């Protein structure tokens, strides 16, 4: 009788220890998740400023051109697409939200993959496709009108 009772007590203690370990494991997971979310608040989001402009080739507006702003510091890149007048508005996560405040290297290329619109995209020299060779930079400023004229030539 003592043995059976001892086994039951031993089993009960083992169950309590296992429950305690699971609870501790869950606590550790919750703590890790809480720590992981620290720093993900709205105050940590990059400062954005409205940014727009026009792209021209030898003074003539270019339509259906994709523009990308690559920040030289931290932050997401911004994209835009020119309309028939060569005008664009930049966005990061939602239309028109702008670009990160700071200096950006700029690239120009097809607004849509596979685009072959002869009158604009095919006229852009290849050097403008990479941030390291385009030679185009912009400085997006907080609280200012960021209206850029991107004049390129062949």
C-alpha positions in Angstrom: 0.0 0.0 0.0 2.8 2.3 0.8 4.5 1.5 -2.5 1.3 2.3 -4.5 0.8 5.5 -2.6 4.5 6.3 -3.1 4.2 5.8 -6.8 1.1 8.0 -7.0 2.9 10.7 -5.0 6.0 10.4 -7.1 3.8 10.6 -10.2 1.9 13.5 -8.8 5.2 15.3 -8.1 6.5 14.6 -11.6 3.3 16.0 -13.0 3.6 19.2 -10.9 7.2 19.6 -12.0 6.2 19.2 -15.7 3.4 21.7 -15.3 5.7 24.1 -13.6 8.3 23.7 -16.5 5.6 24.3 -19.1 4.4 27.4 -17.3 7.9 28.7 -17.1 8.4 27.9 -20.8 5.3 29.8 -21.7 6.4 32.7 -19.5 9.8 32.7 -21.3 8.1 32.7 -24.7 5.8 35.6 -23.6 8.7 37.5 -22.3 10.7 37.0 -25.5 7.7 38.2 -27.6 7.2 41.2 -25.4 10.9 42.1 -25.7 10.7 41.6 -29.4 7.9 44.1 -29.8 9.7 46.8 -27.8 11.0 49.2 -30.4 8.2 48.4 -32.9 6.0 51.3 -31.8 5.0 54.3 -33.9 7.8 56.4 -32.5 10.4 54.1 -34.1 8.9 54.5 -37.6 11.2 56.5 -40.0 10.3 60.1 -40.4 8.6 60.6 -43.8 8.1 63.7 -45.8 6.0 64.3 -48.9 8.1 64.1 -52.0 7.2 64.6 -55.7 8.7 65.9 -58.9 9.1 65.6 -62.6 11.5 63.5 -64.8 12.7 65.0 -68.1 15.0 63.9 -70.8 16.7 66.8 -72.6 13.8 69.0 -71.3 11.0 66.7 -72.4 8.8 64.9 -69.8 9.1 61.1 -69.6 6.0 59.1 -69.0 5.7 55.6 -67.4 9.1 55.8 -65.7 9.7 54.1 -62.4 11.6 56.2 -59.8 13.2 54.7 -56.7 14.7 56.6 -53.8 17.3 54.6 -51.9 18.1 56.2 -48.5 21.8 56.5 -47.8 21.0 56.0 -44.1 18.4 53.8 -42.4 14.9 53.5 -43.7 12.8 52.0 -46.4 13.2 52.9 -50.1 10.4 54.9 -51.8 8.9 54.4 -55.2 7.0 56.4 -57.7 5.8 56.3 -61.3 5.6 59.2 -63.8 2.4 60.2 -65.5 2.1 61.6 -69.1 3.5 64.9 -67.9 6.6 63.2 -66.3 5.2 64.0 -62.8 5.6 61.6 -59.9 4.6 61.3 -56.2 6.7 59.1 -54.0 5.5 56.4 -51.5 6.9 54.0 -49.1 4.0 51.9 -47.6 0.9 53.8 -48.8 0.3 56.0 -51.8 1.5 59.6 -51.4 3.2 59.1 -47.9 6.5 60.3 -49.3 10.0 59.2 -48.6 12.3 59.0 -45.5 13.8 62.3 -44.4 17.5 62.4 -45.5 19.7 61.9 -48.6 18.7 59.3 -51.2 20.4 57.9 -54.3 17.9 57.8 -57.2 17.3 55.3 -60.0 15.1 55.5 -63.1 13.7 52.6 -65.1 10.7 50.8 -66.4 7.7 51.5 -64.2 6.4 48.0 -64.9 8.3 44.8 -65.5 8.5 44.0 -69.2 7.5 47.6 -70.1 8.9 48.6 -73.4 7.3 51.9 -74.1 9.7 53.3 -76.7 9.0 57.0 -76.2 10.3 57.1 -72.6 11.8 54.0 -70.9 13.9 52.8 -73.8 15.4 56.3 -74.1 16.8 56.3 -70.5 20.5 55.6 -70.5 21.4 52.4 -68.6 23.5 54.3 -66.1 20.3 55.6 -64.4 19.2 52.1 -63.6 21.6 51.6 -60.6 22.0 53.8 -57.6 25.8 53.5 -57.8 26.0 54.8 -61.3 23.0 57.1 -61.8 24.6 60.2 -60.2 21.2 61.3 -59.1 20.7 62.3 -55.5 17.9 64.1 -53.6 17.7 65.4 -50.1 14.3 64.9 -48.6 13.7 67.5 -45.8 11.2 67.4 -43.0 8.5 70.0 -43.1 9.5 71.4 -46.5 8.2 71.2 -50.0 10.2 68.4 -51.6 9.6 69.0 -55.3 12.4 67.6 -57.4 13.3 68.1 -61.0 15.2 65.1 -62.3 16.7 66.2 -65.6 18.6 63.5 -67.4 20.4 63.5 -70.7 21.8 61.0 -73.2 
